[in-house]
Each structure stands twice: as structure tokens, then as C-alpha cells.
Amino acid sequence: MKAISDKENQRNKQVYLQINRALITKNDREIWAEFKQGKPEAFHYIYKTYFSILFNYGCQITQDKELIKDLIQDVFVELNEKKKRLGDVNNIKFYLFKSLKRKILALSKKKFLSKSPDFLNTIKSFAITIPHEEKIISTETEENRKNLLDEAYSKLSVRQREVLMYYFYEDMSYDEISELMDFSKNEHARKLVYRAVCKLKEEIERKKAILLISIPVLVLIILFFCI
């Protein structure tokens, strides 16, 4: 019996891999269309592909990891129930990000109105940290770059950190960023990205200047105590 079970599991894995290979060659619009048609393999592909991505995104917003898992499950349950009524989607990740963010903010508002502080205390106000991108800035060494970027990111506003994550890490368009951040025009997203990058470079250059000044001062202090 165990051998049959193992064979069945192996066969299921092979079928799943074949499904993945078939879907991975298609674009988001085609995969979404198959999902709306009720094809289970399309739904499973979306779920497997984006659950961890959504989880990482949600954890940037609130520290309550179990809550994020529950909300993501809610997103997928509602998608599956309403699939025939959904419109066309060209970017699945963006659609899911928007759905999850809407749920988190709705719950935050509900908790606020009910004067329940527990959930609100876990909200990080989009205190987002993003990977260190070559497209933003480069420094002499990996370690120096990491330290400079970490400190520079901490000086950015919440909205600046959020927009840089969407633009550089998630590779979203200005239109998508505007919709996700509730801007009336994509020009607002462009300006925010520009100002955030300028601020980031300004903070990095300021930090580098401080380091250059502090080195000779440190040498003088050492010499003074050694004399």
C-alpha cells in the first residue's frame, strides 16, 4: 500500500511540474483568463507563486505574521469564489498586492473605530526596508554600501521607503504605484520616486563626508593619548 501511495505522490508531483511548465510560458493575462474559466491548475499556480511574495509584503506593514497569513488566505478564498465576476488582469502580483493592502487597511480602520489597540500596535506604518539596488547607488565595497544604504533608508519618510520598494524591488509602473498608493495622477508617483532617490543619495553623501572627516580626527585623538 505504501509503495502505491509513493507512486501516486510521485505522479502528482510530475503532473504539477508539467502544469507549472505549461503555465510559466504564459503571461499573466493568459493565466488569469484560465483561472477565471475555473481551471484549478491556474488557481494553484497563482497560489503557489504568490503566497510567499504576499507574505513578505504583508510583513512590511504589520508584525503580526499569523494575521497576514489569515488575510492572504481570505484574499485567495474570495478570488476563487468571485472568479467568474472578476475583470481581466495584466499584472497578477499588483492585483494581489492591492487586494491584501486593502484588507489590512480596512482591518486597521475597523480596529481604530472599535478603539482596540492590539492590532494598531503591530502596524509599522509601511516602515519598509528594501534590497540594496545597484540602480540607486554604488559604493566601494559591499559592506560599505550596505551600511550606507541601511542608514540612508532610515532617514527616508515612510512614503518614500514604500515608493522605492514598489519602483525598484517590485518593478511596478508609475500607474500601478499611483493606484496602490492612492495618488490621483502618476506624476505624483514620479515626483515621490525622484525625491526619494535624491534624498537617499544626499544622505549617503552626507554620511560619506562625515566618515572622511572623522578619520583624521580619530587619528589625532589616538596620537594625543599616545604622547
C-alpha positions in Angstrom: 0.0 0.0 0.0 2.8 2.4 0.9 4.5 1.7 -2.5 1.3 2.6 -4.3 0.9 5.8 -2.2 4.5 6.8 -3.0 3.9 6.2 -6.7 0.8 8.3 -6.6 2.5 11.1 -4.9 5.3 11.0 -7.4 2.8 11.0 -10.2 1.1 14.0 -8.7 4.4 15.9 -8.4 5.1 15.2 -12.1 1.7 16.4 -13.1 2.2 19.5 -11.1 5.6 20.2 -12.7 4.0 19.7 -16.1 1.3 22.2 -15.2 3.9 24.7 -14.0 5.9 24.3 -17.2 2.8 24.9 -19.3 1.7 27.9 -17.3 5.1 29.5 -16.9 5.3 30.1 -20.6 2.1 32.1 -20.5 1.8 35.8 -19.5 -0.3 37.0 -16.5 -3.3 37.9 -18.7 -3.5 34.3 -20.1 -3.0 32.7 -16.7 -5.7 34.9 -15.2 -8.1 34.1 -18.0 -7.6 30.4 -17.3 -8.2 31.0 -13.6 -11.5 32.8 -14.4 -12.5 29.9 -16.5 -12.3 27.7 -13.4 -9.2 25.7 -14.3 -7.8 24.5 -10.9 -4.2 24.3 -12.1 -4.3 28.1 -12.9 -5.5 28.8 -9.3 -2.9 26.5 -7.8 -0.2 28.1 -9.9 -1.2 31.6 -8.7 -1.4 30.5 -5.1 2.0 28.7 -5.1 3.7 31.5 -7.0 2.5 34.5 -5.0 1.7 33.3 -1.4 5.3 33.8 -0.1 5.6 37.1 -2.0 2.4 38.4 -0.5 3.5 37.2 3.0 6.8 39.1 2.7 4.9 42.2 1.5 2.4 42.0 4.4 5.1 41.6 7.0 6.5 45.0 5.9 3.1 46.5 7.0 2.4 44.7 10.2 4.5 42.4 12.5 1.5 40.1 13.1 2.6 37.2 10.8 -0.3 34.9 11.7 -2.7 37.7 10.8 -1.0 38.2 7.5 -1.3 34.5 6.7 -5.1 34.7 7.5 -5.6 37.7 5.4 -3.8 36.2 2.4 -5.9 33.1 2.8 -9.0 35.4 2.7 -7.7 37.0 -0.4 -7.4 33.7 -2.2 -10.7 32.3 -0.9 -12.6 35.4 -2.2 -10.7 35.3 -5.5 -11.8 31.7 -6.0 -15.4 32.4 -5.1 -15.7 35.5 -7.3 -13.5 34.4 -10.2 -16.3 34.5 -12.8 -17.2 38.1 -11.9 -13.6 39.4 -11.9 -12.2 41.6 -14.7 -9.1 41.0 -16.8 -5.8 41.3 -15.1 -2.4 42.1 -16.7 -0.3 42.0 -13.6 -1.3 39.4 -11.1 1.2 40.4 -8.4 0.0 44.0 -8.5 -3.6 42.9 -8.2 -2.9 40.7 -5.2 -0.8 43.4 -3.5 -3.7 45.8 -3.9 -6.2 43.3 -2.5 -4.0 42.5 0.5 -3.2 46.1 1.3 -6.9 46.9 1.1 -7.7 44.2 3.6 -5.0 45.3 6.0 -6.0 48.9 5.9 -9.7 48.0 6.3 -9.0 46.0 9.4 -6.8 48.8 10.7 -9.7 51.2 10.3 -12.1 48.8 11.9 -9.9 48.3 14.9 -9.4 52.0 15.2 -13.1 52.7 15.2 -13.6 50.0 17.8 -10.8 51.5 19.9 -9.0 48.2 20.0 -5.2 49.0 20.2 -3.9 45.4 19.8 -3.8 45.3 16.0 -2.8 49.0 15.7 0.2 48.4 17.8 1.5 45.9 15.2 1.2 48.3 12.3 4.6 49.5 11.2 3.2 52.4 9.0 4.9 50.9 6.0 8.3 51.1 7.6 9.6 49.3 4.6 13.2 48.2 4.1 14.1 47.3 0.5 17.1 45.4 -1.1 20.2 47.3 -1.8 19.9 48.1 -5.5 22.7 48.9 -7.9 20.3 51.2 -9.8 20.1 53.5 -6.8 23.7 54.0 -5.7 27.0 52.2 -5.6 29.9 52.4 -3.2 33.4 51.0 -2.9 32.6 47.7 -1.1 29.6 45.5 -0.4 29.8 46.1 3.3 30.2 49.8 3.0 27.3 50.0 0.6 25.1 48.0 2.9 25.9 50.2 5.9 25.4 53.4 4.0 22.1 52.3 2.5 20.8 51.0 5.8 21.4 54.3 7.5 20.2 56.3 4.5 16.9 54.4 4.2 16.2 55.0 7.9 16.3 58.8 7.1 13.6 58.5 4.4 9.9 59.1 5.2 7.5 56.1 5.3 6.0 57.0 1.9 9.5 57.4 0.4 10.5 53.9 1.5 7.3 52.5 0.3 7.5 54.0 -3.2 11.1 52.9 -3.6 10.2 49.3 -2.8 7.4 49.3 -5.4 9.6 51.0 -8.0 12.9 49.3 -7.7 12.2 46.0 -6.0 8.7 45.1 -7.2 9.4 46.8 -10.6 5.9 48.4 -10.8 5.0 51.1 -13.2 4.1 54.7 -12.1 0.4 54.0 -12.9 0.5 50.9 -10.7 2.2 52.8 -7.9 -0.3 55.6 -8.1 -3.2 53.2 -7.8 -1.6 51.3 -4.9 -0.7 54.5 -3.0 -3.9 56.3 -3.9 -2.4 59.1 -5.9 -4.7 60.9 -8.3 -2.0 61.2 -11.0 1.0 59.1 -11.9 3.0 62.3 -11.9 2.8 62.2 -8.1 4.5 58.8 -8.1 7.2 60.1 -10.4 7.9 63.0 -8.1 8.0 60.9 -5.0 10.4 58.4 -6.6 12.6 61.3 -7.7 12.6 63.0 -4.3 13.2 59.7 -2.5 16.2 58.9 -4.7 17.6 62.4 -4.3 17.2 62.2 -0.5 18.8 58.8 -0.5 21.9 60.0 -2.4 22.0 63.1 -0.2 22.1 61.1 3.0 24.7 58.7 1.6 27.0 61.6 0.5 26.5 63.2 3.9 27.4 60.0 5.7 30.5 59.5 3.5 31.6 63.1 4.2 31.2 62.6 8.0 33.3 59.4 7.7 36.1 61.2 5.8 36.2 64.0 8.4 36.0 61.7 11.4 39.1 59.6 10.3 41.7 62.3 10.7 40.1 63.4 14.0 40.3 59.9 15.3 44.0 59.7 14.4 44.6 63.0 16.3 42.9 61.6 19.3 45.0 58.4 19.3 48.2 60.4 18.8 47.3 62.7 21.7 46.8 59.9 24.2 49.9 58.1 22.9 52.2 61.0 23.6 
